[in-house]
Amino acid sequence: MAADAQGLRVTGSDESAKALDHAISDYFGWKGDPVGRLQDAVDQDPDFGLGSSAIASLFLLGGFRADHPRVATALSAAEHASAGAGAGATSRETRHLAAAKALAAGGLTHAVNIWETILVDHPTDALAMRFAHDAYFCLGQSLSIRDSIARVLPHWDPQGENYGYVLGQYAFGLEEASELRRAEAFAHAAIARNAEDGWPIHAASSDRWRARLCRRRIRSRHRTHPAGALLCAAHRR
């Protein structure tokens, strides 16, 4: 049975699970091509429905319309994989598809609620955690950015590859909630692991001038990343 780096079951091949892990690391680190990695895996493994759902959500969070061919193709592939898997598809995977479909229908809040239900059952679901974070950012719900990460952080392995990124997201949530001293402490811990991570760099900026510079840095990275364009527009201050 294939599983991701967090030990969560993935319907598909071991290679697809590895591609998912690489894509998540790219997504967390604003690097590489997470969509490309996932698409390559789906092309080789049509049963990898979670990959197609993730592609759709990445595009939709990035501002693509639901009728864009890439979005429509990804949703269709995810639905086909889910139907073909029958009882083999996990509840987690079917909920990721439901969230992507909610996004496509314009229901960002509905999608967030679905991702949060996934995190109740699977607090180390990296996709659900980051999708929810980015959606709350878009919605301007600062306290939810903080609280969503706070609920799952204790379940993450501090020795895990992506733990620093989780710390960075939490630091940003604390900063947005005006808990500046705690934000700075978590930010420095995150930066020690990933020096180029824009979220904790923003959180560690103690004055508004430096914070504005960091916001511009975040927006610049988002513009060149598949899940960023909508988030850039949402956080103008």
N, C-alpha and C positions, 0 to 999 in steps of 0.2 A: 504494500500500500504506500503510495507516494505521500510525502509530507513536506511541508515547508520548513524553514529554519527554526520556526517556533514550535514545531511538532504538530501543526494542524494539518489534517488530512486534505489532500488535493486530488480531485478526480482527474486522472491523466497519468502520463508517464513520469518517471523520475526526472527525466530531462526537462519536462515542463515545470516541475516543482523547482528545479534549480534555476530555470529561466525566471520564474516568479520571484525568487529570492534576489536575483541580480536586478530585476526591474524595480523591486522595492528599494533596494539600496540606491539605485540611480534616482528614483523619485524622492527619497528622503534627502539625498545629497545634492539635488538640483544638478545632476550631471548625466552624461551619457544619453541614452535613448530608450527610456522604459517602454514606450509604445512599440518601438521597433523590436525590442527583445521579446515582448509578449506576442507580437504578430508573427515573428519567426517561429515561435513555439506552437502557436495555434495552427499555422500552416502545416506543421509536421504532425500535429496531434489535435485533430478536430474535437476530440472528447474533452479538451482542456477548456471547459466553459468558463471557469473563473478568469482565465486570461482574457477572453473576449469581453466579459462583463467589466473587467478592469479597464480595458482599452476604451470602451464606451464611456465609462465614468471619467477617465482622464480627459478625453476630448470634451465632454460636456462641461466639466469643471473649468476647462480652459476656454470656454466661450463658444464652442462649436454648437450650431443648431442641431436639433434632433433629426432634421431632414438631410443633414450633410451625409454624403455617401459613406464616409468612413464610420460615422456613428451608426447609421442604419445597418451596414454590413456587420459591425461588431455585435450589435444587439441581436440580429438574426442568427449569427453564429452561436451566440450564447444560448439563445432559446433552443436552437437545434441540438446543441450539446446537452442541454438539460433534459430535453425530451428523450434523446437517445440514451442517456445514462439511466433513465428510469429510476429505480430505487437506489441506484449508485450515487446519484448526486446528493451532496450533503445539504442539510438545512442552511448552513452558513453560505454555501455557494448559491443556493436558490434565493437567499435574501440579498446577496450582492447583485444578482440579476434584477431583483425587484427594486433595489435602490437605483440602479442604472436606468430602469424604465421610468421610475418616478422622476428622476432628473430630466429625462427626455420629454416628459409631460409637463415640465416647468415646476415640478414640486420639490424644490430644494429642501424645504423644511421637512417634507415627508421623507426624502432620502436620508437626511440626517437622523431622523427618528429610527429608520431601519438600521443604519450603521450602528447606532447606539444599542439597539437590541442585540446586534451581533456581539458587541463588546461586553454586554452583560454575560453572555455565554462563553465568549472567547476573548478575554481582555488583551491577549497578545496578537490579535488579528491586526497586522500592520496596515493593511489596506483600509480597513474600516476606521482605524484610529486616525490615519492621515487624511482620508477623505472627509471625515467629520471635522477635523481641525481646519482644513481648507474651506469647508462650507461655512463653518462658524465665522471664519475670517471674512468671507464674502458677505455674510449677513450682518457683520459688525457686532456679534454677540461675544464681547470680550470675556465675560465671566464663564461662558460655556467653553471657550477655548481653554481656560485654566482648569475648569472642573472636569471636563471630559478626560484630559490627560491625568489629572490627579487620581481619578478612579482606577485607571489601569496601570499607572506607573509601578505600584508595588508588585505587580505580577511579572514584570520584565526582568530578565536576567542581567544584572549589572555587567557581566562579562560578555554579553551578546554584542554582535557586530554593530547593531543599530541602536544600542542603548543611548549613546551620546546624542543621537538625533531626537530621541524621545525626551531627554533632558532639555534639549534646546527648545522643543515645542512647549514644554512646561514653563521654561523660563520666559518665553514670549507671552504665554498666557498670564503669568504672574505680573509681568510688566504692564500688560494691557489692563489688568485689574488693579493697578497702582500699588502693588506690593513690591516696591522697588528694591528693597534690601534683599528679600528672598529671591527676587528675579535675578539680581546680580550674582548671588552665590551659585544658583543653578546654572546661570549663563557661563560662568567661568569654568564650571565642571564640564559643561557641554563643549565649550571651545577647546578645552584641553584635549578632547577626543577628536574633534572635527573643527579645525581652525577656520575653515571657510564657510561654516554653516551660518546663513544669514539670520535665522531666527534668534539664536542666543547673542549674536553680535548686536542686533537691535536692542535686545533686552539689557545688555551690559552698558549701553550708551546712556550715561546718567544725565546729560543735558539735552535740550530739545534740538539744538543745532546738530549735534552728533546723531541724534535719533533720526532727524530728517535725512541726513546722509545715508544712514543705514536703510531707511525706507526706500530711498532711491536705488540702493544696491539690491534690495529684495525685488523691487519692481523690475530692474534690469534683468535679473536672473529669471524671473517669471516670464518675461517677454520671450526668452529664448528656450523656454521649457514647455513641454506639452500641456501641463496643467496650470499655466500661469496667467494667461491673458486676462481672464475674468477677475482673478484675484488682484491684479494690479489696479484695475479700474475701481474695485470695491473699497480700497483702503487709502484713497486720496485724502490727505488732511492738510 
